[in-house]
Amino acid sequence: MWLGYMVPRARTMLLGVGFFVFTSACFGGFSNWLPQVEGLPPPPPLNCSDPKVKAAHPDECTEDITKLPVDKLAELGEAVIFGEVGGLAKRGIGKGQCPLCHTFKKGDIGDRAPNLIGISERAKERLQDPRYLHPDTVQTEAYKGSGRATTAEQYIAESHVCPSCYVVAGFGEKGTNDKSSPMPDVAKPPIMLTIDELVEVDTWLWTHDGADPPPASEIKADYEKFIPENERPKPVAAGPTGDPCDINAKVKIACATDTPDQIVTKMGCAACHKIPDISFAHMGAIGPLLIEGTNAPNRIKSADYKLAMKDGYAHATTPKEYVMESIMDPSAFIVPGFPKLPDPHYKLGKSLMPPDFSTKFTYAAVSKLADFLLTQTADKAVKAGLDRNPLEKEGSLKKKAELDRPVRAAQAQHESKSTVVAQR
């Protein structure tokens, strides 16, 4: 800068360079003075099999859930219900699949299952309900000799593993007069929550109500009362490779190497739907019967589907496209008769089916599942003893089979006579 004053021609240029160097030095000094923050990926899961790690992190690595603090148990429970801590606010859906049917916020109304706000107090009232004291439901005990609930925490445990032991009025399976619940036993396939996970869920339910939960040891004993020892799900460790496509991984993503059974398990399809060729998927009573070999060709030809196409929501032109669309964008077309949610983005309403399956499937996996579902037909459903959901406007398969029986018998008799004539 001094040289700039001494050399008139270079003065302007040197002053500019000097100002630039001075300003850069100020910014550099200030940025180095601030506390440094380094962007790093999330730390890997703790290797609790290492004795040193286990000793350094006793809370995170304990195998005895009864030793965990209440706030930690509640966090784990929220993750089981909503997929992550903080998932309630995001309306997420976790392994337990609970938000598919239940609501958890004051004022929310669900037509599939009760709002669980206040369940810690309401459970006491349920125990005094004459319908609980004198049950006429299809199941009155979790298993023979288990007995029935006598405390609020036992009632909550019983309702998870024996949903038909007491059915809240108006929430029974359609056509059963509230004698059977559409809710699956969450300790059995396809959901298969372990007793530890159920303890976490119940702890969250109590804390969400602002109530002090019972000790984890008591809740655990309640579940052991209602689940026979040989039927208690065993905890499964996360996939050793950290691969989200690993069937044991905590992050469930359907991949090309998965079988249809594995995809259905990962995505929890059987919690809502019945699928003839999958033995553990015969209980879902919420969504349509997945016999897409019969359903898909008829639905893409229907006036309702054509209306959804006209409005720009649906786009399938083949049965396989329809099945894939119904998985990846369930609000594109909602099977007539099923409830919808009002939504400004969907003129015809929004589906209650989770909208995030597009983030949980690879293309190859959803294509494989679609191919499998297209092999499922009405004949297979009847053979497996399954029927359509009463909400499906196509009508009962069993009633149709009864009406078709005389026609089929006549056809068989005619074919038999034709064979005899041909042989002559």
N, C-alpha and C positions, 0 to 999 in steps of 0.2 A: 504493500500500500504506500509505503514511503517512496518507493521507486516511482510510483504512479504520479506523485506530486513533482518529482524531479524530471520526469520525461513526459512532456505535454502530450505527445502523440499516443503514448501507451497508457495515459492516465485513466481513460474511461474503461478500457479493457481490463486493466489490473484491478481497478476498484470493483468491477463486477465479479472477477474471480475471487477476490478477497472476501466479498460479501457472501458468495456461495460457500466458500470453505468455512467461514465463521458460522453461518447458519447450520451447515451440516454437522459441525462439531457440537453445537448446542443441542440439536435433536438427538445425536448419538449419545451424548452424555446423559440426557434426560431419560432416554429409553433404557440405558444400562442401569440407571439409578432405580427404575421401577422394579418391583418383584417380578421374576421371570416365570412365565407359565408355558409349559411344554405340552403340546397336543400328542397324546399317546392313545393307542387302542385300549379298551378295557382290559384289566388284568385277567389272566387265565384263571379258571376255577382252582380253588385250593386243592392241593394233593393231600387229602386227609389220611392217605395210607402211609405217608411219611411221618414217623413219630415226632420229629422236630416241628413240623408244620402243625400237627395235631396239638402239641403242647403249647405252641405259640398262639393258636386260635381255638381255644376250648369251646367257645360258644358256637362257632360255625361248624366245628368238626364233631360235635357230640353226636353219638348214635342213639342216645336216650332222649327222646323228644320231651319227656317230662321235666328235663333239666333246663330247657330253653326258657328265657324270660317271656312274659306275655306279649310284649310288643313285637318280639321276633316271631313268635307263633302267629300273631295276627298278620304280619307282613307276608309270611309264607302262605297263610290262608287266602289272602287277597290275590296272590299270584296264582293259586290253584283255581280260584273262581274266575278271575279276569285276565289271566295271562301274564301279569306283572304287577309289581308294587305300584300303586297309583292307577291301576287299570280301571277302577270304578269310575273315575272321571272320564276315561276314554271309552267307556262302555265296551271294554274288551271281552274276549271269551277265552277262558283258560281250559285246562284239562278237564275240570269238573263239568263244563258245558252249562253251568247254572243259568247264565243270562239268556240262554235260548228261550227260557220259559218264565223265569222269575224276574221281578224288578226289585230294586234295592234303594230307591230314593222316595222320599215323601211326596205323595201326589201322583207318582207314576202308577199307571193302571195296566195290568196285563190280563189277557183273556185266556192264557194257557195255564197259569199257575199263580198262587198268591204272591203279593208283595211281601218281602221278608223283613221289612222294617218293623221293629218291635216284636220279633219272634221270640226273644228271650222271655218276655212277659206273656205274650199270647199263648205260648206253649203251656203255661199253667192253666189257662182257660180251656184249652183243648182237652186237657185231661178230665175236666168236669163235664164236658159235653156228653149228653145222653147217648149220642151216636158213637162216642168213643167207649163209654162204659158198657154199652150193649151193641157191639159191632155186628153188622150184617154184610160186611164186605167179603170179597172173594178170598181174602187172606186175613187171618186174625192174629197170627204170630209170625215173627220173622222166620222161625223154624220150629218144629214140634218140640215143645217143652221150654222154649225160650222165655215164655211169659210176656207180659206187656209192660209198657213204661209206667213208672210211678212218680217220676220227677220230670221237671222241665227239660233238663239236659238229656235224660233218657228218651223223652218224646222226640227231641230233635234228632238224636241218633237213630231211633226207630224209623222216623219218617224218611231218612236217607236210604236205609237198607231194606225197608219193608213199606214202600209208599202206599200200598193198598191196605195196610193195617188200619189206616184212618184216612178218608178222602174228604178234604174240605168241600163243603157244599158248593156245587156249581163248577168244580174243577175236575170232575171225574172223566174217564174216557167216554167219548160220545156213545150214547146208546146203552150205557150200563147203569144208569140211574145212580151215579156216584158210588157204585160198589167196586169199581176198579179204577186205579190211577194210571194215567198215561206215562207217568214218570218211571224210568227204569231204576233198578237197584244199582246205585252208583258204585258199589263195591264189586260188581260183576261186569263182564264184558258188555259193551265196548268201553265203558269209562274206566272201571277198575281203579278207583281211588283206594290207596292203602289206608290202614287205620291211622297211621301218622298224619296223612294228608287230611283225613276226615277230622281229626283233632284240630288241625290248623284251621280248617274251614269253620268249624263250630266256634273256635276262639275268636275268629274275625267277626262272626255274626254277633256274638255277645259284645265285643268291643265297639262294633259299628253302632250298636244300640246305646252306647255309653254306659254299659253295665259291666260289672266285674265278672269275668268268666269263671266257671268252676275250674279247679286245678286240672291240668292236662292229664294227670294220672286218673282222675275220676272219669273224664270224658273217654279216655282210652278204655277203661273198664266197662263203660256203657256199651261201646262198640263190640267189645269182646263178649258181652252178654248176648248181643243180637246177631253176631256172625260166628258160625261154627269154626273151630280152629282150622279144620282142613279146607275151609273155603276163604280164608283170609288172604287177600292179595299180598304178594311179597314185593318189597321195594325193588325197583330195577335201576341199576346205575346208568348214568348217561353214557352214550357211545364213547369208547376209549379213544377214537380218532378225532372226536370233536366234529365229525362230519354231520351236518344237519339232516342228511338223508339216511343216517344210521337209524334202524328201527328202534333202538334204545335211546336215541338222543333226546335231550330235553326240548330242543327246538324241532318240532315236528313239521317236516316238509316232505310232501309226496314226491317221489323221484321215479325215474324210468325203471330202476331195478326192483322196485316194490311190486309185490303181488297185489291183485285186487283186494284180498283180505287185509293186507297190511295198509293199503291206502285208506280203506274204510275205517280201520282201527285208528290210524293217525288223525284222520279228519273228523272222527266222531259221528260219521253218517248214521250209524245205527241208533244213536240217541233219539233221532226223530223219525227215521225211515225204516221200513221193512224191505228186506232184499231176499228173495227166495233161496238162492244158492249159497248164502252165507249163514251158517247155523246160529251165530250169535246176533244176527240182525233180524230177528223175528219179533221184536218187542216194540219197536218204535211206533208211537201212536200219534205223532204230531204232524208229520209231513205226508206227502203222497206216497203210495206204494210204488217202489222203483222197479216197475216192469216195463222198461223203456222199449223193449222189442215190440210191445203192444201199444204203449202210450205215445211214444215220440212220433210215429208216422201219422197217427190220428190228430195229435195236437197241432202239428204245424199246418194241417189242413183246416183247422177249426176257424170259425168266424172270430172268436176271441183273439186267436193268435194273429190273424190277419189285421185286426184292429190295432194290436200292439206294433205290428210292422208298419202300418200306415202312420202311426204316431212317431215312428222313428226309434222305438225302444228295442224291438226284436228284429233279428236279421237272419235267422236260420232258414235254410232252404232244404236241408237234408236231416234225417233223424239224428245222425251223429252230431251235426252242428247244433241241433236243438239241445241235446244232452250236455254238450260242452258249454253252451251259452247259459244253461240253467244253473250250472255249477259256478262259472266264473262271473256271471252277472245275474243273480237270482231275481232282481227286480225287472229284468227285461220282459219277462212274462210270468205272471203269477197264476198258477192253476186255479181256474174258477172255483169258488166256494171257500177258499182259504182266506184267513184274515190278512189285512194289509195295514200299513202305517201311513198316515198322511205325510207327504214329502213334496216340497216345492219343485224338486227336480224330476218327479215322476207323476205325470198326470193321472195315471191309473192306480197310484199307490206304491208303497215300498214294501218289499218282501221282509218277513221276519227272519228269514234265513241269513246267517252271517254274510256280510258283503266282501269279506277279505280273503276268500279262497284263492283269488287270483294271485295273491302274494305267497300262497302256501303250496302251490302246485308247480311243477315243471310242466312244460307243454306235453312232453312224452307221457307223464303220469296222468294228466287229465285225459289225454287221448286213450290211454290204456283203460282207465276207469270207464270212459264212455263206451268203448268196445265191449267191455264186460257187461255193463248195464243193458246194452242192446241185446244181449243173449237172454235176459230175464223177461219172461212172458207170462201172460195170464194163466196158461196151462201149468207152468211151473209153480205159480203162486197157489193155485187150487190144490195141486199135488202136495205142496208143503203145508197146507192148511191155513194159508194166509188170505186175507181179504183186503179190499181197498179201505182207506180211511173214509168214514161216513161223510166227510166233507167233499169228497170227490164226486163230481156230478155224473161221472160215467156209470156210477152205480155199483152195487155189490156183485162181486164175482161169484159168490156162492149162490145167490138168487138166480143169476144168469145161468149158472151151471145146472140148477134144478129145472129151469125153464127149457134149457137146451137138451136135457136128458132124453125126453121122448123123441125129439127130432133126430138125435144121434142114434137112438135105438132103431128108429125106422130106417135110417140110412144104412146102418149095419146090416139090418135084415134084407134090405134091397140089394146091397152088395153081395150078401151071401147067396141070394137067389140067382143073381147075375152070374156068379161064379159057377153054380151048379149047372145053369143053362149052357154056359160056355164049355164046360167039361163034357156035356152030352154032345 
